[in-house]
Amino acid sequence: MIPLHDENPTRSFPILTIGIIAANTLIFFWELSLAQEGTQFITEYGLVPYQLTHNPLKNYSNIFSSMFMHAGLGHLAGNMLYLWIFGNNIEDQLGKLRFVLFYLTCGALAAAAHVSADLDSTIPMVGASGAISGILGAYLMLFPFSRVKTLVFLGFFITIVRIPAIFLLLLWIGLQVLNNMAAGPDGGGVAWLAHIGGFIVGAVLIHPFRMSARTG
């Protein structure tokens, strides 16, 4: 299943959601332009658990720089699709400043979940998945019954159906948990715990952030 569009209009133009998508896209193509230096770029600005845990003052900024880097076009496209569909409504609910703080907080705590699994790992983690997982958790809490137009593959038959967000997002997080269990300690090259951690953080923090947005 591939989500295409949610039937949940917003009151304001999602300038920051679009801005984050643009920033991720520009940085990805900048990575590509570096050619053989791209690997060094990922190592330098990606999140390496060993470097963070052994020298946190020097490497804490990588928690945030890693959120704007991606390992491939498919990785980028999938993340940006989910952010585009679900991020605008969360931005609309929180307002501009709190949306950015919420996004970065989810990404940082998602990274912490990933790092906690293997403090001595030397494999860089990159991607906006943890932060976007927080957006998905928040969307589930605020709009569980909003319909999402979804491309569904049933063998050779392809159709578009309107699925409640609660079904789509619970299926998504369930797959993350199953993949994490199946992948083993190294995650099979995917930071499943960052996805899971970000989703939980987003679901837990969205109401406090939203309340502060309405009273601030």
Disulfide bonds with the S-S distance in Angstrom:
none
